[in-house]
Amino acid sequence: MVREAKNSESRADFQHKLGIAQKECDETSYWLKLLMRTNYITENEAEDIKFEATELLKMIRSSILTSKSSDHK
């Protein structure tokens, strides 16, 4: 979704696609919890991936906020 946002047709489209990417990243955290609880992956594996997902989520949120603040200028 982030790649799609780069090729968006407008700023609103960009923000929308990043919003979807944000939701997908959050959903990844949910699935990691389930995989860990069912012992499909170890806690260490889950934590490593969750850390990366959290960092991506922060970057996506920051991009959305920056884009929205540019709208008001």
PDB file of N, H, CA, C and O in Angstrom:
ATOM      1  N   MET A   1       0.820  -1.195   0.000  1.00  0.00           N
ATOM      2  CA  MET A   1       0.000   0.000   0.000  1.00  0.00           C
ATOM      3  C   MET A   1       0.867   1.262   0.000  1.00  0.00           C
ATOM      4  O   MET A   1       0.496   2.274  -0.595  1.00  0.00           O
ATOM      5  N   VAL A   2       1.996   1.200   0.656  1.00  0.00           N
ATOM      6  H   VAL A   2       2.297   0.378   1.139  1.00  0.00           H
ATOM      7  CA  VAL A   2       2.878   2.366   0.659  1.00  0.00           C
ATOM      8  C   VAL A   2       3.368   2.630  -0.763  1.00  0.00           C
ATOM      9  O   VAL A   2       3.438   3.779  -1.200  1.00  0.00           O
ATOM     10  N   ARG A   3       3.703   1.563  -1.478  1.00  0.00           N
ATOM     11  H   ARG A   3       3.645   0.630  -1.123  1.00  0.00           H
ATOM     12  CA  ARG A   3       4.138   1.719  -2.870  1.00  0.00           C
ATOM     13  C   ARG A   3       3.004   2.315  -3.714  1.00  0.00           C
ATOM     14  O   ARG A   3       3.245   3.179  -4.557  1.00  0.00           O
ATOM     15  N   GLU A   4       1.784   1.858  -3.489  1.00  0.00           N
ATOM     16  H   GLU A   4       1.589   1.156  -2.804  1.00  0.00           H
ATOM     17  CA  GLU A   4       0.642   2.413  -4.213  1.00  0.00           C
ATOM     18  C   GLU A   4       0.443   3.885  -3.874  1.00  0.00           C
ATOM     19  O   GLU A   4       0.084   4.684  -4.738  1.00  0.00           O
ATOM     20  N   ALA A   5       0.675   4.238  -2.618  1.00  0.00           N
ATOM     21  H   ALA A   5       0.967   3.589  -1.916  1.00  0.00           H
ATOM     22  CA  ALA A   5       0.516   5.632  -2.207  1.00  0.00           C
ATOM     23  C   ALA A   5       1.496   6.533  -2.958  1.00  0.00           C
ATOM     24  O   ALA A   5       1.173   7.677  -3.278  1.00  0.00           O
ATOM     25  N   LYS A   6       2.679   6.021  -3.235  1.00  0.00           N
ATOM     26  H   LYS A   6       2.942   5.092  -2.976  1.00  0.00           H
ATOM     27  CA  LYS A   6       3.663   6.811  -3.988  1.00  0.00           C
ATOM     28  C   LYS A   6       3.129   7.195  -5.367  1.00  0.00           C
ATOM     29  O   LYS A   6       3.483   8.243  -5.907  1.00  0.00           O
ATOM     30  N   ASN A   7       2.277   6.341  -5.932  1.00  0.00           N
ATOM     31  H   ASN A   7       1.990   5.489  -5.494  1.00  0.00           H
ATOM     32  CA  ASN A   7       1.718   6.591  -7.258  1.00  0.00           C
ATOM     33  C   ASN A   7       0.279   7.081  -7.192  1.00  0.00           C
ATOM     34  O   ASN A   7      -0.494   6.888  -8.131  1.00  0.00           O
ATOM     35  N   SER A   8      -0.075   7.711  -6.087  1.00  0.00           N
ATOM     36  H   SER A   8       0.553   7.867  -5.324  1.00  0.00           H
ATOM     37  CA  SER A   8      -1.456   8.164  -5.899  1.00  0.00           C
ATOM     38  C   SER A   8      -1.808   9.269  -6.890  1.00  0.00           C
ATOM     39  O   SER A   8      -0.937   9.933  -7.452  1.00  0.00           O
ATOM     40  N   GLU A   9      -3.097   9.441  -7.082  1.00  0.00           N
ATOM     41  H   GLU A   9      -3.805   8.902  -6.626  1.00  0.00           H
ATOM     42  CA  GLU A   9      -3.592  10.427  -8.037  1.00  0.00           C
ATOM     43  C   GLU A   9      -3.782  11.807  -7.413  1.00  0.00           C
ATOM     44  O   GLU A   9      -3.864  12.808  -8.125  1.00  0.00           O
ATOM     45  N   SER A  10      -3.852  11.858  -6.093  1.00  0.00           N
ATOM     46  H   SER A  10      -3.786  11.045  -5.514  1.00  0.00           H
ATOM     47  CA  SER A  10      -4.036  13.134  -5.398  1.00  0.00           C
ATOM     48  C   SER A  10      -3.523  12.991  -3.965  1.00  0.00           C
ATOM     49  O   SER A  10      -3.199  11.893  -3.513  1.00  0.00           O
ATOM     50  N   ARG A  11      -3.457  14.109  -3.271  1.00  0.00           N
ATOM     51  H   ARG A  11      -3.721  15.001  -3.639  1.00  0.00           H
ATOM     52  CA  ARG A  11      -3.026  14.065  -1.870  1.00  0.00           C
ATOM     53  C   ARG A  11      -4.025  13.260  -1.031  1.00  0.00           C
ATOM     54  O   ARG A  11      -3.629  12.505  -0.142  1.00  0.00           O
ATOM     55  N   ALA A  12      -5.310  13.425  -1.317  1.00  0.00           N
ATOM     56  H   ALA A  12      -5.631  14.038  -2.039  1.00  0.00           H
ATOM     57  CA  ALA A  12      -6.334  12.670  -0.578  1.00  0.00           C
ATOM     58  C   ALA A  12      -6.186  11.175  -0.840  1.00  0.00           C
ATOM     59  O   ALA A  12      -6.331  10.367   0.077  1.00  0.00           O
ATOM     60  N   ASP A  13      -5.900  10.804  -2.082  1.00  0.00           N
ATOM     61  H   ASP A  13      -5.782  11.461  -2.827  1.00  0.00           H
ATOM     62  CA  ASP A  13      -5.680   9.402  -2.432  1.00  0.00           C
ATOM     63  C   ASP A  13      -4.441   8.866  -1.712  1.00  0.00           C
ATOM     64  O   ASP A  13      -4.438   7.735  -1.225  1.00  0.00           O
ATOM     65  N   PHE A  14      -3.392   9.688  -1.649  1.00  0.00           N
ATOM     66  H   PHE A  14      -3.395  10.606  -2.044  1.00  0.00           H
ATOM     67  CA  PHE A  14      -2.162   9.336  -0.942  1.00  0.00           C
ATOM     68  C   PHE A  14      -2.465   9.046   0.526  1.00  0.00           C
ATOM     69  O   PHE A  14      -2.037   8.025   1.065  1.00  0.00           O
ATOM     70  N   GLN A  15      -3.198   9.942   1.163  1.00  0.00           N
ATOM     71  H   GLN A  15      -3.546  10.771   0.725  1.00  0.00           H
ATOM     72  CA  GLN A  15      -3.534   9.784   2.578  1.00  0.00           C
ATOM     73  C   GLN A  15      -4.406   8.550   2.800  1.00  0.00           C
ATOM     74  O   GLN A  15      -4.225   7.820   3.775  1.00  0.00           O
ATOM     75  N   HIS A  16      -5.343   8.324   1.898  1.00  0.00           N
ATOM     76  H   HIS A  16      -5.490   8.917   1.106  1.00  0.00           H
ATOM     77  CA  HIS A  16      -6.217   7.160   2.001  1.00  0.00           C
ATOM     78  C   HIS A  16      -5.415   5.862   1.909  1.00  0.00           C
ATOM     79  O   HIS A  16      -5.616   4.947   2.708  1.00  0.00           O
ATOM     80  N   LYS A  17      -4.524   5.784   0.952  1.00  0.00           N
ATOM     81  H   LYS A  17      -4.361   6.527   0.303  1.00  0.00           H
ATOM     82  CA  LYS A  17      -3.732   4.556   0.768  1.00  0.00           C
ATOM     83  C   LYS A  17      -2.785   4.328   1.941  1.00  0.00           C
ATOM     84  O   LYS A  17      -2.570   3.188   2.353  1.00  0.00           O
ATOM     85  N   LEU A  18      -2.226   5.395   2.474  1.00  0.00           N
ATOM     86  H   LEU A  18      -2.401   6.321   2.139  1.00  0.00           H
ATOM     87  CA  LEU A  18      -1.390   5.236   3.669  1.00  0.00           C
ATOM     88  C   LEU A  18      -2.231   4.804   4.865  1.00  0.00           C
ATOM     89  O   LEU A  18      -1.763   4.049   5.717  1.00  0.00           O
ATOM     90  N   GLY A  19      -3.463   5.279   4.928  1.00  0.00           N
ATOM     91  H   GLY A  19      -3.844   5.892   4.235  1.00  0.00           H
ATOM     92  CA  GLY A  19      -4.372   4.850   5.998  1.00  0.00           C
ATOM     93  C   GLY A  19      -4.632   3.352   5.929  1.00  0.00           C
ATOM     94  O   GLY A  19      -4.685   2.677   6.957  1.00  0.00           O
ATOM     95  N   ILE A  20      -4.795   2.838   4.722  1.00  0.00           N
ATOM     96  H   ILE A  20      -4.752   3.387   3.887  1.00  0.00           H
ATOM     97  CA  ILE A  20      -4.977   1.398   4.552  1.00  0.00           C
ATOM     98  C   ILE A  20      -3.706   0.659   4.967  1.00  0.00           C
ATOM     99  O   ILE A  20      -3.779  -0.383   5.618  1.00  0.00           O
ATOM    100  N   ALA A  21      -2.553   1.187   4.596  1.00  0.00           N
ATOM    101  H   ALA A  21      -2.494   2.034   4.066  1.00  0.00           H
ATOM    102  CA  ALA A  21      -1.281   0.573   4.990  1.00  0.00           C
ATOM    103  C   ALA A  21      -1.153   0.540   6.514  1.00  0.00           C
ATOM    104  O   ALA A  21      -0.645  -0.428   7.080  1.00  0.00           O
ATOM    105  N   GLN A  22      -1.613   1.593   7.162  1.00  0.00           N
ATOM    106  H   GLN A  22      -2.025   2.379   6.702  1.00  0.00           H
ATOM    107  CA  GLN A  22      -1.581   1.660   8.627  1.00  0.00           C
ATOM    108  C   GLN A  22      -2.438   0.553   9.221  1.00  0.00           C
ATOM    109  O   GLN A  22      -2.019  -0.117  10.165  1.00  0.00           O
ATOM    110  N   LYS A  23      -3.619   0.358   8.685  1.00  0.00           N
ATOM    111  H   LYS A  23      -3.960   0.902   7.918  1.00  0.00           H
ATOM    112  CA  LYS A  23      -4.509  -0.699   9.176  1.00  0.00           C
ATOM    113  C   LYS A  23      -3.912  -2.078   8.944  1.00  0.00           C
ATOM    114  O   LYS A  23      -4.013  -2.951   9.806  1.00  0.00           O
ATOM    115  N   GLU A  24      -3.291  -2.281   7.790  1.00  0.00           N
ATOM    116  H   GLU A  24      -3.209  -1.572   7.090  1.00  0.00           H
ATOM    117  CA  GLU A  24      -2.675  -3.572   7.479  1.00  0.00           C
ATOM    118  C   GLU A  24      -1.508  -3.857   8.429  1.00  0.00           C
ATOM    119  O   GLU A  24      -1.311  -4.995   8.856  1.00  0.00           O
ATOM    120  N   CYS A  25      -0.762  -2.849   8.747  1.00  0.00           N
ATOM    121  H   CYS A  25      -0.922  -1.924   8.401  1.00  0.00           H
ATOM    122  CA  CYS A  25       0.363  -3.004   9.668  1.00  0.00           C
ATOM    123  C   CYS A  25      -0.145  -3.364  11.063  1.00  0.00           C
ATOM    124  O   CYS A  25       0.435  -4.212  11.740  1.00  0.00           O
ATOM    125  N   ASP A  26      -1.210  -2.727  11.480  1.00  0.00           N
ATOM    126  H   ASP A  26      -1.682  -2.038  10.930  1.00  0.00           H
ATOM    127  CA  ASP A  26      -1.805  -3.034  12.776  1.00  0.00           C
ATOM    128  C   ASP A  26      -2.358  -4.459  12.785  1.00  0.00           C
ATOM    129  O   ASP A  26      -2.251  -5.158  13.792  1.00  0.00           O
ATOM    130  N   GLU A  27      -2.938  -4.885  11.685  1.00  0.00           N
ATOM    131  H   GLU A  27      -3.024  -4.317  10.866  1.00  0.00           H
ATOM    132  CA  GLU A  27      -3.463  -6.242  11.588  1.00  0.00           C
ATOM    133  C   GLU A  27      -2.338  -7.277  11.688  1.00  0.00           C
ATOM    134  O   GLU A  27      -2.537  -8.368  12.224  1.00  0.00           O
ATOM    135  N   THR A  28      -1.178  -6.932  11.177  1.00  0.00           N
ATOM    136  H   THR A  28      -1.017  -6.046  10.742  1.00  0.00           H
ATOM    137  CA  THR A  28      -0.021  -7.822  11.282  1.00  0.00           C
ATOM    138  C   THR A  28       0.289  -8.121  12.736  1.00  0.00           C
ATOM    139  O   THR A  28       0.591  -9.262  13.087  1.00  0.00           O
ATOM    140  N   SER A  29       0.218  -7.110  13.581  1.00  0.00           N
ATOM    141  H   SER A  29      -0.028  -6.183  13.296  1.00  0.00           H
ATOM    142  CA  SER A  29       0.461  -7.310  15.016  1.00  0.00           C
ATOM    143  C   SER A  29      -0.545  -8.280  15.617  1.00  0.00           C
ATOM    144  O   SER A  29      -0.195  -9.117  16.449  1.00  0.00           O
ATOM    145  N   TYR A  30      -1.790  -8.159  15.189  1.00  0.00           N
ATOM    146  H   TYR A  30      -2.074  -7.479  14.513  1.00  0.00           H
ATOM    147  CA  TYR A  30      -2.841  -9.064  15.664  1.00  0.00           C
ATOM    148  C   TYR A  30      -2.507 -10.509  15.285  1.00  0.00           C
ATOM    149  O   TYR A  30      -2.565 -11.401  16.130  1.00  0.00           O
ATOM    150  N   TRP A  31      -2.161 -10.738  14.025  1.00  0.00           N
ATOM    151  H   TRP A  31      -2.114 -10.012  13.339  1.00  0.00           H
ATOM    152  CA  TRP A  31      -1.849 -12.094  13.566  1.00  0.00           C
ATOM    153  C   TRP A  31      -0.607 -12.651  14.242  1.00  0.00           C
ATOM    154  O   TRP A  31      -0.524 -13.851  14.502  1.00  0.00           O
ATOM    155  N   LEU A  32       0.348 -11.794  14.523  1.00  0.00           N
ATOM    156  H   LEU A  32       0.281 -10.819  14.312  1.00  0.00           H
ATOM    157  CA  LEU A  32       1.547 -12.260  15.239  1.00  0.00           C
ATOM    158  C   LEU A  32       1.188 -12.781  16.620  1.00  0.00           C
ATOM    159  O   LEU A  32       1.725 -13.795  17.068  1.00  0.00           O
ATOM    160  N   LYS A  33       0.282 -12.089  17.293  1.00  0.00           N
ATOM    161  H   LYS A  33      -0.154 -11.265  16.930  1.00  0.00           H
ATOM    162  CA  LYS A  33      -0.167 -12.541  18.610  1.00  0.00           C
ATOM    163  C   LYS A  33      -0.820 -13.914  18.512  1.00  0.00           C
ATOM    164  O   LYS A  33      -0.554 -14.799  19.326  1.00  0.00           O
ATOM    165  N   LEU A  34      -1.675 -14.084  17.510  1.00  0.00           N
ATOM    166  H   LEU A  34      -1.891 -13.366  16.849  1.00  0.00           H
ATOM    167  CA  LEU A  34      -2.328 -15.379  17.333  1.00  0.00           C
ATOM    168  C   LEU A  34      -1.324 -16.488  17.025  1.00  0.00           C
ATOM    169  O   LEU A  34      -1.409 -17.585  17.576  1.00  0.00           O
ATOM    170  N   LEU A  35      -0.388 -16.197  16.154  1.00  0.00           N
ATOM    171  H   LEU A  35      -0.318 -15.306  15.706  1.00  0.00           H
ATOM    172  CA  LEU A  35       0.633 -17.195  15.807  1.00  0.00           C
ATOM    173  C   LEU A  35       1.472 -17.578  17.017  1.00  0.00           C
ATOM    174  O   LEU A  35       1.846 -18.739  17.184  1.00  0.00           O
ATOM    175  N   MET A  36       1.760 -16.604  17.849  1.00  0.00           N
ATOM    176  H   MET A  36       1.456 -15.661  17.713  1.00  0.00           H
ATOM    177  CA  MET A  36       2.546 -16.870  19.049  1.00  0.00           C
ATOM    178  C   MET A  36       1.725 -17.688  20.057  1.00  0.00           C
ATOM    179  O   MET A  36       2.239 -18.638  20.648  1.00  0.00           O
ATOM    180  N   ARG A  37       0.475 -17.326  20.250  1.00  0.00           N
ATOM    181  H   ARG A  37       0.058 -16.554  19.770  1.00  0.00           H
ATOM    182  CA  ARG A  37      -0.376 -18.040  21.218  1.00  0.00           C
ATOM    183  C   ARG A  37      -0.632 -19.488  20.818  1.00  0.00           C
ATOM    184  O   ARG A  37      -0.854 -20.341  21.677  1.00  0.00           O
ATOM    185  N   THR A  38      -0.603 -19.764  19.525  1.00  0.00           N
ATOM    186  H   THR A  38      -0.423 -19.071  18.828  1.00  0.00           H
ATOM    187  CA  THR A  38      -0.815 -21.136  19.055  1.00  0.00           C
ATOM    188  C   THR A  38       0.510 -21.888  18.884  1.00  0.00           C
ATOM    189  O   THR A  38       0.550 -23.003  18.362  1.00  0.00           O
ATOM    190  N   ASN A  39       1.590 -21.245  19.340  1.00  0.00           N
ATOM    191  H   ASN A  39       1.557 -20.340  19.764  1.00  0.00           H
ATOM    192  CA  ASN A  39       2.935 -21.827  19.263  1.00  0.00           C
ATOM    193  C   ASN A  39       3.390 -22.134  17.840  1.00  0.00           C
ATOM    194  O   ASN A  39       4.228 -23.009  17.623  1.00  0.00           O
ATOM    195  N   TYR A  40       2.836 -21.415  16.879  1.00  0.00           N
ATOM    196  H   TYR A  40       2.154 -20.704  17.055  1.00  0.00           H
ATOM    197  CA  TYR A  40       3.274 -21.571  15.495  1.00  0.00           C
ATOM    198  C   TYR A  40       4.625 -20.895  15.295  1.00  0.00           C
ATOM    199  O   TYR A  40       5.461 -21.364  14.522  1.00  0.00           O
ATOM    200  N   ILE A  41       4.825 -19.784  16.003  1.00  0.00           N
ATOM    201  H   ILE A  41       4.146 -19.403  16.631  1.00  0.00           H
ATOM    202  CA  ILE A  41       6.128 -19.115  16.028  1.00  0.00           C
ATOM    203  C   ILE A  41       6.502 -18.863  17.479  1.00  0.00           C
ATOM    204  O   ILE A  41       5.644 -18.844  18.361  1.00  0.00           O
ATOM    205  N   THR A  42       7.786 -18.671  17.713  1.00  0.00           N
ATOM    206  H   THR A  42       8.483 -18.686  16.996  1.00  0.00           H
ATOM    207  CA  THR A  42       8.257 -18.426  19.077  1.00  0.00           C
ATOM    208  C   THR A  42       8.012 -16.971  19.464  1.00  0.00           C
ATOM    209  O   THR A  42       7.773 -16.108  18.619  1.00  0.00           O
ATOM    210  N   GLU A  43       8.078 -16.737  20.746  1.00  0.00           N
ATOM    211  H   GLU A  43       8.271 -17.437  21.432  1.00  0.00           H
ATOM    212  CA  GLU A  43       7.912 -15.365  21.232  1.00  0.00           C
ATOM    213  C   GLU A  43       9.003 -14.465  20.664  1.00  0.00           C
ATOM    214  O   GLU A  43       8.730 -13.317  20.314  1.00  0.00           O
ATOM    215  N   ASN A  44      10.232 -14.963  20.566  1.00  0.00           N
ATOM    216  H   ASN A  44      10.454 -15.896  20.851  1.00  0.00           H
ATOM    217  CA  ASN A  44      11.333 -14.170  20.005  1.00  0.00           C
ATOM    218  C   ASN A  44      11.069 -13.812  18.547  1.00  0.00           C
ATOM    219  O   ASN A  44      11.293 -12.675  18.132  1.00  0.00           O
ATOM    220  N   GLU A  45      10.593 -14.782  17.772  1.00  0.00           N
ATOM    221  H   GLU A  45      10.411 -15.706  18.109  1.00  0.00           H
ATOM    222  CA  GLU A  45      10.277 -14.509  16.360  1.00  0.00           C
ATOM    223  C   GLU A  45       9.181 -13.456  16.262  1.00  0.00           C
ATOM    224  O   GLU A  45       9.272 -12.529  15.457  1.00  0.00           O
ATOM    225  N   ALA A  46       8.159 -13.601  17.071  1.00  0.00           N
ATOM    226  H   ALA A  46       8.085 -14.354  17.724  1.00  0.00           H
ATOM    227  CA  ALA A  46       7.045 -12.653  17.058  1.00  0.00           C
ATOM    228  C   ALA A  46       7.509 -11.258  17.456  1.00  0.00           C
ATOM    229  O   ALA A  46       7.122 -10.270  16.832  1.00  0.00           O
ATOM    230  N   GLU A  47       8.329 -11.177  18.480  1.00  0.00           N
ATOM    231  H   GLU A  47       8.644 -11.980  18.986  1.00  0.00           H
ATOM    232  CA  GLU A  47       8.794  -9.875  18.960  1.00  0.00           C
ATOM    233  C   GLU A  47       9.658  -9.175  17.921  1.00  0.00           C
ATOM    234  O   GLU A  47       9.550  -7.960  17.752  1.00  0.00           O
ATOM    235  N   ASP A  48      10.504  -9.910  17.230  1.00  0.00           N
ATOM    236  H   ASP A  48      10.591 -10.897  17.368  1.00  0.00           H
ATOM    237  CA  ASP A  48      11.342  -9.305  16.188  1.00  0.00           C
ATOM    238  C   ASP A  48      10.481  -8.706  15.072  1.00  0.00           C
ATOM    239  O   ASP A  48      10.707  -7.578  14.635  1.00  0.00           O
ATOM    240  N   ILE A  49       9.498  -9.475  14.623  1.00  0.00           N
ATOM    241  H   ILE A  49       9.314 -10.391  14.978  1.00  0.00           H
ATOM    242  CA  ILE A  49       8.629  -9.008  13.545  1.00  0.00           C
ATOM    243  C   ILE A  49       7.736  -7.882  14.040  1.00  0.00           C
ATOM    244  O   ILE A  49       7.497  -6.911  13.322  1.00  0.00           O
ATOM    245  N   LYS A  50       7.243  -8.011  15.264  1.00  0.00           N
ATOM    246  H   LYS A  50       7.437  -8.800  15.847  1.00  0.00           H
ATOM    247  CA  LYS A  50       6.373  -6.972  15.825  1.00  0.00           C
ATOM    248  C   LYS A  50       7.124  -5.654  15.961  1.00  0.00           C
ATOM    249  O   LYS A  50       6.555  -4.588  15.727  1.00  0.00           O
ATOM    250  N   PHE A  51       8.395  -5.720  16.337  1.00  0.00           N
ATOM    251  H   PHE A  51       8.857  -6.586  16.527  1.00  0.00           H
ATOM    252  CA  PHE A  51       9.201  -4.501  16.442  1.00  0.00           C
ATOM    253  C   PHE A  51       9.272  -3.802  15.086  1.00  0.00           C
ATOM    254  O   PHE A  51       9.082  -2.589  14.991  1.00  0.00           O
ATOM    255  N   GLU A  52       9.548  -4.578  14.042  1.00  0.00           N
ATOM    256  H   GLU A  52       9.703  -5.563  14.119  1.00  0.00           H
ATOM    257  CA  GLU A  52       9.624  -4.012  12.697  1.00  0.00           C
ATOM    258  C   GLU A  52       8.275  -3.438  12.264  1.00  0.00           C
ATOM    259  O   GLU A  52       8.220  -2.361  11.671  1.00  0.00           O
ATOM    260  N   ALA A  53       7.202  -4.146  12.556  1.00  0.00           N
ATOM    261  H   ALA A  53       7.247  -5.022  13.037  1.00  0.00           H
ATOM    262  CA  ALA A  53       5.863  -3.673  12.195  1.00  0.00           C
ATOM    263  C   ALA A  53       5.544  -2.373  12.935  1.00  0.00           C
ATOM    264  O   ALA A  53       4.949  -1.460  12.361  1.00  0.00           O
ATOM    265  N   THR A  54       5.935  -2.288  14.194  1.00  0.00           N
ATOM    266  H   THR A  54       6.419  -3.029  14.660  1.00  0.00           H
ATOM    267  CA  THR A  54       5.697  -1.081  14.987  1.00  0.00           C
ATOM    268  C   THR A  54       6.474   0.104  14.420  1.00  0.00           C
ATOM    269  O   THR A  54       5.951   1.216  14.350  1.00  0.00           O
ATOM    270  N   GLU A  55       7.712  -0.132  14.020  1.00  0.00           N
ATOM    271  H   GLU A  55       8.136  -1.035  14.077  1.00  0.00           H
ATOM    272  CA  GLU A  55       8.517   0.938  13.433  1.00  0.00           C
ATOM    273  C   GLU A  55       7.906   1.407  12.114  1.00  0.00           C
ATOM    274  O   GLU A  55       7.852   2.607  11.845  1.00  0.00           O
ATOM    275  N   LEU A  56       7.448   0.466  11.297  1.00  0.00           N
ATOM    276  H   LEU A  56       7.491  -0.509  11.517  1.00  0.00           H
ATOM    277  CA  LEU A  56       6.780   0.837  10.046  1.00  0.00           C
ATOM    278  C   LEU A  56       5.509   1.631  10.327  1.00  0.00           C
ATOM    279  O   LEU A  56       5.222   2.617   9.648  1.00  0.00           O
ATOM    280  N   LEU A  57       4.755   1.200  11.322  1.00  0.00           N
ATOM    281  H   LEU A  57       4.988   0.399  11.874  1.00  0.00           H
ATOM    282  CA  LEU A  57       3.528   1.893  11.690  1.00  0.00           C
ATOM    283  C   LEU A  57       3.821   3.342  12.091  1.00  0.00           C
ATOM    284  O   LEU A  57       3.082   4.249  11.708  1.00  0.00           O
ATOM    285  N   LYS A  58       4.868   3.560  12.840  1.00  0.00           N
ATOM    286  H   LYS A  58       5.468   2.823  13.151  1.00  0.00           H
ATOM    287  CA  LYS A  58       5.258   4.912  13.237  1.00  0.00           C
ATOM    288  C   LYS A  58       5.590   5.772  12.013  1.00  0.00           C
ATOM    289  O   LYS A  58       5.192   6.935  11.937  1.00  0.00           O
ATOM    290  N   MET A  59       6.315   5.195  11.067  1.00  0.00           N
ATOM    291  H   MET A  59       6.638   4.251  11.129  1.00  0.00           H
ATOM    292  CA  MET A  59       6.684   5.943   9.861  1.00  0.00           C
ATOM    293  C   MET A  59       5.460   6.275   9.018  1.00  0.00           C
ATOM    294  O   MET A  59       5.346   7.379   8.485  1.00  0.00           O
ATOM    295  N   ILE A  60       4.544   5.314   8.898  1.00  0.00           N
ATOM    296  H   ILE A  60       4.637   4.418   9.331  1.00  0.00           H
ATOM    297  CA  ILE A  60       3.335   5.544   8.116  1.00  0.00           C
ATOM    298  C   ILE A  60       2.486   6.623   8.767  1.00  0.00           C
ATOM    299  O   ILE A  60       2.001   7.527   8.087  1.00  0.00           O
ATOM    300  N   ARG A  61       2.304   6.537  10.074  1.00  0.00           N
ATOM    301  H   ARG A  61       2.698   5.802  10.627  1.00  0.00           H
ATOM    302  CA  ARG A  61       1.515   7.550  10.791  1.00  0.00           C
ATOM    303  C   ARG A  61       2.134   8.931  10.643  1.00  0.00           C
ATOM    304  O   ARG A  61       1.428   9.921  10.450  1.00  0.00           O
ATOM    305  N   SER A  62       3.453   8.992  10.735  1.00  0.00           N
ATOM    306  H   SER A  62       4.027   8.188  10.892  1.00  0.00           H
ATOM    307  CA  SER A  62       4.150  10.264  10.580  1.00  0.00           C
ATOM    308  C   SER A  62       3.932  10.840   9.185  1.00  0.00           C
ATOM    309  O   SER A  62       3.726  12.044   9.032  1.00  0.00           O
ATOM    310  N   SER A  63       3.978   9.988   8.177  1.00  0.00           N
ATOM    311  H   SER A  63       4.145   9.010   8.302  1.00  0.00           H
ATOM    312  CA  SER A  63       3.748  10.440   6.799  1.00  0.00           C
ATOM    313  C   SER A  63       2.331  10.969   6.623  1.00  0.00           C
ATOM    314  O   SER A  63       2.116  11.977   5.949  1.00  0.00           O
ATOM    315  N   ILE A  64       1.371  10.290   7.227  1.00  0.00           N
ATOM    316  H   ILE A  64       1.545   9.471   7.775  1.00  0.00           H
ATOM    317  CA  ILE A  64      -0.020  10.737   7.141  1.00  0.00           C
ATOM    318  C   ILE A  64      -0.170  12.102   7.809  1.00  0.00           C
ATOM    319  O   ILE A  64      -0.776  13.012   7.243  1.00  0.00           O
ATOM    320  N   LEU A  65       0.380  12.238   9.003  1.00  0.00           N
ATOM    321  H   LEU A  65       0.872  11.499   9.462  1.00  0.00           H
ATOM    322  CA  LEU A  65       0.267  13.513   9.728  1.00  0.00           C
ATOM    323  C   LEU A  65       0.962  14.642   8.982  1.00  0.00           C
ATOM    324  O   LEU A  65       0.444  15.758   8.927  1.00  0.00           O
ATOM    325  N   THR A  66       2.127  14.368   8.408  1.00  0.00           N
ATOM    326  H   THR A  66       2.548  13.462   8.452  1.00  0.00           H
ATOM    327  CA  THR A  66       2.844  15.387   7.644  1.00  0.00           C
ATOM    328  C   THR A  66       2.040  15.807   6.432  1.00  0.00           C
ATOM    329  O   THR A  66       1.942  16.995   6.122  1.00  0.00           O
ATOM    330  N   SER A  67       1.464  14.833   5.746  1.00  0.00           N
ATOM    331  H   SER A  67       1.543  13.869   5.997  1.00  0.00           H
ATOM    332  CA  SER A  67       0.653  15.141   4.567  1.00  0.00           C
ATOM    333  C   SER A  67      -0.576  15.963   4.936  1.00  0.00           C
ATOM    334  O   SER A  67      -0.937  16.908   4.235  1.00  0.00           O
ATOM    335  N   LYS A  68      -1.217  15.593   6.046  1.00  0.00           N
ATOM    336  H   LYS A  68      -0.924  14.825   6.615  1.00  0.00           H
ATOM    337  CA  LYS A  68      -2.412  16.333   6.468  1.00  0.00           C
ATOM    338  C   LYS A  68      -2.067  17.744   6.924  1.00  0.00           C
ATOM    339  O   LYS A  68      -2.829  18.681   6.686  1.00  0.00           O
ATOM    340  N   SER A  69      -0.921  17.896   7.580  1.00  0.00           N
ATOM    341  H   SER A  69      -0.302  17.135   7.774  1.00  0.00           H
ATOM    342  CA  SER A  69      -0.540  19.243   8.029  1.00  0.00           C
ATOM    343  C   SER A  69      -0.190  20.135   6.833  1.00  0.00           C
ATOM    344  O   SER A  69      -0.367  21.352   6.892  1.00  0.00           O
ATOM    345  N   SER A  70       0.304  19.533   5.757  1.00  0.00           N
ATOM    346  H   SER A  70       0.448  18.544   5.709  1.00  0.00           H
ATOM    347  CA  SER A  70       0.585  20.285   4.539  1.00  0.00           C
ATOM    348  C   SER A  70      -0.697  20.777   3.877  1.00  0.00           C
ATOM    349  O   SER A  70      -0.693  21.795   3.185  1.00  0.00           O
ATOM    350  N   ASP A  71      -1.789  20.055   4.088  1.00  0.00           N
ATOM    351  H   ASP A  71      -1.792  19.228   4.650  1.00  0.00           H
ATOM    352  CA  ASP A  71      -3.079  20.447   3.528  1.00  0.00           C
ATOM    353  C   ASP A  71      -3.562  21.774   4.123  1.00  0.00           C
ATOM    354  O   ASP A  71      -4.262  22.541   3.462  1.00  0.00           O
ATOM    355  N   HIS A  72      -3.184  22.032   5.362  1.00  0.00           N
ATOM    356  H   HIS A  72      -2.616  21.409   5.899  1.00  0.00           H
ATOM    357  CA  HIS A  72      -3.683  23.207   6.067  1.00  0.00           C
ATOM    358  C   HIS A  72      -2.796  24.437   5.888  1.00  0.00           C
ATOM    359  O   HIS A  72      -3.068  25.494   6.457  1.00  0.00           O
ATOM    360  N   LYS A  73      -1.767  24.295   5.117  1.00  0.00           N
ATOM    361  H   LYS A  73      -1.547  23.436   4.655  1.00  0.00           H
ATOM    362  CA  LYS A  73      -0.850  25.452   4.903  1.00  0.00           C
ATOM    363  C   LYS A  73      -1.193  26.194   3.660  1.00  0.00           C
ATOM    364  O   LYS A  73      -0.535  27.181   3.329  1.00  0.00           O
TER     365      LYS A  73
END
